[in-house]
């Protein structure tokens, strides 16, 4: 009975929003079908699509650093860990939202974000920490998508260098400012996942058909620096749940999110494992100097299709990463409640400028993933959610009145706290500690080798 009351409270305003929107959109059911999403399926597509963009192309590179066995085990391990902390974020969101709606707070025309959840549950200091890490991670997440666009298109058209392509795609990605919220990613997230699925199976099949290169070697792991760099790239891969709160807020019934991220991760693993294993099997240690898997596969129509589809998906993923930044910026300048889509879009454009600039400074496709993974993802989506959950429910009264209780198989609150402590210690020591050390050494090596503002990172030298 209590759970039914909670569901009514949490879902209440979403039903109001949907009712209000339905009268306006009745003129165009087709537009509503493609544009206005809020179901469990929409959320699943958003989670899966956001999790598996350009990292698909760098995971074979990580396998060459880790070796086959470690690469597989780290994907499974971090996939489960990421699903767990996404679950924690969803629990905290529902807890915050339920408390606020019991106080008659109206969230129409306002998108709840992670830092606001932390503020409402734990106070302003937690809000500030959450805001810093979340915004910085999403900023560099957007940068990585932009770098990936330039890196990929180069394998179709090398008449322009990668820096020039970054300029072009920066302008293209700025158009995501016109997509109001995660409600409006319904068709995009569906298409994005289909596109990435094609690319994953292209990588798998093309590598198997190509076969192993002559004299192929699979010597990884050979150095600790490379080992932990590869591990943190996988940590980054399964750390795409920094937008969990925004995706939940776009749901009509967010309390149904719960295991959604785990189910999305299981599908993602069916894409990442076969493709990474196959490409590494075919090319081995050659991948150590080719962070983009496309660079080793022979040019063909199928490869060009995969590149184009990945470009479109990276545009979508750029929007996923950047939309929460748009919301923060809107709230800062007082434009968040503005109903005009055009005015909001224009106000968002300044957010793209630093992303554009950073992508031109640090065009290191692959190594930048590990750096962001160790320094930002480790705190943003692993350590902070685990600590926040433990502190929120530390008082006995909070545990007694919790909207969402721990899963029974964990052994109650004691088991949940043990698991959260393990996540914090593991990620702090392995992800941030060793991973940060290794990825920074590797990143500095890239700067020393290629320099900042390099025109064409890892481009083959042109024949005279």
N, C-alpha and C positions, 0 to 999 in steps of 0.2 A: 504493500500500500504506500509505504514511504517513497519507494522508487518511482511510483506513478506520479506522486506529487512533485518530486524533483524533476521528472521529465516534463511535466506541465510548466513548471517555472522556467526551466532552461529553454524550452522550445517556444514559449509564449510569443515573444516579440518577432520571432522568425515567421510565425504564422501570420502575424499582423502585416509584416513587410510583404509577404507573398500575396496576401489578399489585396493590399494596396496596389502592388505591382500588376496584379492580374487584370484589373480593370483597364489599365493603361495599355497593356500589351495584347489585349483581346483582338485588336485590329490585325495583328500580325503573329499568328501562332508559330509560323516558321521561324521568325526572328526570336521569339521566346525560346523555342526548342534549341536553337543553336547558341543563344546568348546568355540565358538566365539559368544557371545551374546551382543546385544546392542539395542534391541527393547524396546518398552514401556512395553511389557509383561515381558521381562527379568528383567527390573527395578522393576516392581510390585512384582514379585516373590522374588527379592532380599530384597526389603523393608519389605514385610510380613514375610519372612523367618528369617530375622535378628531380627525382633521385638519380636518374640514369642518363644524363645528357652527355657532355663531352668526356666524362670520366671513362666512358666505354672505350675511348681511343687511347687512354693513358694506362689502363690496367695491364695490358701486355708488357708495357715498360716497367710497371711495378713488379710483375712476375719475373722479369729478367734480373731485378735487383734482389728479390726475395727467394727465388727458386720456386719450383712448381708446388711442392707440398705446402710450404709456408704461405704462398699466395692463395691457395684454396682455403686453408684453415683460417687465415685472417679475414677473408671475405665472409665466411660463415660466422665467425666470431663477432666481427664488427657489425654484420647485418643484424644479428640478434641483439647486440648491445644498443645499436641505434634504434631498433624497434622498441626496446624497453624504455629508453629515455624519451622517445616520442610518446609512449603511453603515459609516462610521468607528466609530461607537459600537458597532455589532454586532461589528465585528472586535475591538475592545478587550474586549468582554464575553467572546467565545469564547476569546481569549487568556488572560484572567484565569481563566476557569472551567477551562480545560484545565490551566493551571499548578497550580491549587488541587487539582483532582481527581487529578492525578499525585502530589500530596502526601497523598492519601487523605482530603481534607476532605469531609465529608458535608453536603450542603445540604438534606437533608430537614427540613421544618419551619422553613426559613429562606429568605426571598426575597432574592436578590441585588439590590442597587440601585447606581445609577451612582456614588455617592460611595464605595461599597465597592470598585468596580472601580478607581477612581482611587487609592484607598488601597493596594490590593494591587499595582498596577503602578508607582505613582509616589510613594507616601508620604503622610504625614498632612497636609502642607500643601496638597497637591492635593485631598485628601479634604475638607478644611475649606472650600476655595474652591468645590468642586463641590457640597457640601452646602448652602452658603449660597445660591448662585445657583439651584440646582435647586428647593430648597424655597420660596424667595421667588417664583420664577416660577410654580410650581404653585399656590402660595397665591393669587396674583393671577389665575392662570388660572381657578381655582374662583370667585373673586370676579366675574370677567367673565361666567361662565356664569349666576351668580345675578342679576346686573344684567340680562342678556339675557332671562331668564325674566320678570322684572317688566316689562321694556320690551315684550315681545311680547304678554303676556296683556292688557295695557292696550288693545290694538287690538280685543279681543273684548269686554272688560268694563271700561269706564272709570268705573264707579261708585266704584271704589277708586283712590286714587293709587298711583303706582309704588312709593313707599316701603312702603306697606302690603302690596303684593304681594310685595315683597322679604322682609318678615317671614314671610309665608305660605310662600313657596317656600324660604326658608332652613330652615324646619322640615321641609318635604318632602324636600329634598336631604340632610338629616341621616340619612335612612334608608339612604343608600348605605353607611353604616358597617356594615350587616349583610351586605354582599357581601364575602366573605373575600378574594378575590384576582382577578387577571385571568383565571385559569382559569374563573371563574364568570360572565364577561361574554359567553359564547358567544351566547346568544339576544339579549342586549341590543345587542351591537355590530352584529349582523345587522339587527335591527329599526331601530336608529339610522340606519344607512346608507340603508336603504330609505326612511325618513321624510325624511331630508335630500334624497334624490334626488327625491322628490315635490315638496318645497319648491323645489328649484332649477329644476325644469321648470315649476312653477307660476309662479315669478317670470319665467321666460323667455317663456312663452306668454301670460301675462296682460299683460305689458308690450307685446308685439307686437300683441296684440288691441286694447289700449288706444290704441296709437299715440302719436305725439309730441304733447305738450301744445302749446297755442297759443303761438307765439313762443319755442319752446324754443331754448336757447343751450348750446353746448358750448365754453365759453371756456377750460377748463383746458388746461395749467397757467397760472395767473396770478401766483402768488406762490411763492417758494422755500419758505416755511414750510409752505404747504399741500402742495407737491409732495413734500417729504421726509416729511411726516406720512403722506401716502397710501402712500408707498413702504414705510415701516416697518410700516404695518398689513398689507401683503402679506408682509413679512418675518415678522411674527407669524403670519400665516395658515399659512405653510409651516414653522413652527417647532414643530409639535405632537409632535416626537419626543423630548421630555423623558422620556417614559415607555417608551422603546424597551427599556431593560434589563428592566423589569418585564414587558413583553409577551414578550420573548424567554425570560425565566425561566419563563413559563407554557407555553412550547412544549415538546412532547415531544422534538423534535429542533431545538434553537435554531440549529444551524449552517446550517439551511436558510433562515434569515431573509434573509441577503445582499441580494438585489435586491427583496425584498418591498415595502419602503417606496417604491421607485421605481414599481413597478406600481400601488401604492395611489395615489400622487400622480398618475399618468396618468389614473386614473379620476376623481379629485377635480377635475382640470382640466376634464373633460367636464361637470362641474357648475358650477364657479366662472366659467369664461370665458363660456359662453352667457348665464348669468343676469346677470352684471355688465354685459356688453355691451348686453344688451337693455334693462335698467332704465335704464342711463345714456343710451342712445339715446332712450328715451321721455321722460325727465324732465330730462336735462341738468343745468344749474347749480342747479336746485331741490334737488338732493341735498346740496348744500353745507350746507344747514340741516336736513337730514333724514338722520341717520346710520343709521336703520333703514329698509330698503327697504319694509317693510310699510306704513309711514306714508303713502306716496304712492299705493299701489294701492287702488282702490275696494273697499269692503266687499262681500264676497260669501261664499257658502258655501264656495267653493274656497279663498278666503283664510283663512277660519276654520279649515278643515281643516289648511292649511299651518301656521298659528300653533300649533294644538294639537300637531301632529306635531313641530314644532320645540321646543316646550316639553318634550315627552317626551325628545327627543334631547338637549336641554340638561341634563336630569336625568342622563342616561347619561354625558354628557361631564363633568359635575361629578364623577361617580364616578371616571372615568378620571383626572382631574387630582388628585383628593383621595386616592385609594387609596395612591399612594406616600407621601403625607404621613401617612396612617394607619400605614403600615409604620414610618416613621421614629419616630413617636410611640410605637408599640408597643415598638420596640427600646429607646427611651429609658427607658420605665417598666417594662421587663422582662416585657411581656405577649405578645411576638411568637411565642413557642413554645407559648402556651396553645392547647389543642385546642378549647376551648369557644367556639363562634362567638358566643354571646350575651355572654360575658364580654369577648371582644375587641371586640365592637361597642360595648358600654357604655364601654369604656376609650377608644374612638376619638372619642366625642362632643365632648370639649373642643376638638378640632381645628376643628370647624365654627364655633365661637363667633367667633374673629377674622375668619373669612371673612364671616360674617353682618354683623359690625360694619363692615368695610371697604366692603362693598357698599352700606351705608346712607350712609357718609361720601362715597364717590366714585361716584355713580350715572351717570357720564358715558359712556353706551353709545356706542362708536365711538372717541372720543379716548383713552380709557384703553387700548384695544388698541395704539395706536401707541406710547404711553408705555411700556407693558410690553414691546413688541417691541424698542424701541431700547435700553432700559436693562437688560433681563433676558434676553430671548430671544437677543439678539446674542451674549452671552457663554455662556449656558447650553447652547445646541444648535449654535452655529456656531464661536465662537472657541475655547472650552475643548476640545471634542472634537478639533478640528484640531491644536491645540498638543499635547494629550495623546498623540495618535497619533504625531506627529513625535518627541516626546521618548522615548516608549516604545521606538520602533524606531531610535533614534539609534545605539546600539551595534551594531557589525557582527554580534556574536553573536546579538543579538535579531532582526535581519533574517534571519540565516541559519536560525534556528530558529522563525521566525514560523509560526503555525498557518495564517494567511490571508495569502497574498502579494498584491501589487498586481495589478490587472487588467492584462493584457498590452497592451491598447490605449493605456494611459497612458504606456508607455515605462519600465516598471519603477519602482524606488524613486525615481529622480530625478524622473520625471514626477509621481509621487504627492506628493513634497515640494513641487514647484512649484505644484501645484493647491492644496495645503493652505495654503501661504503666501499665495496669491492670495485664498483665502477669508478668512483672518485679516485681511489688509490691507483688503480691500473692506468687510467687515462692521465692522471697527474704525473706518474713516474714514466710510463712507457710512451704515451702519446705526446705529452707536453715536454717531459724531461729529455729522454733519449731521442724522441722524434723531433723536438725543437732543435736539439744540438745537431742532429744529422741533416735535417732539411735546411738549416741556416748555412751549414758548411757547403752543402750542394748549391744553394742559391747564390752564395758569395762566389763560388767557383764559376757559375754561369755569368755573373756580372764581370768577373775578371777575364773570362774567355771571350765573351761577346760584347760586353759593355752595355751601359744603359742606352736607351733610345736606338738600339740596333735595328737596322732597316729590315733585315730578313733573318730571323732566328732559325738556325739549323737548315738553312737553304743550301742545296748543293751548289758548288762553285760552277759558274757558267764557263763553257768552253770558249776560248778566244776565237 
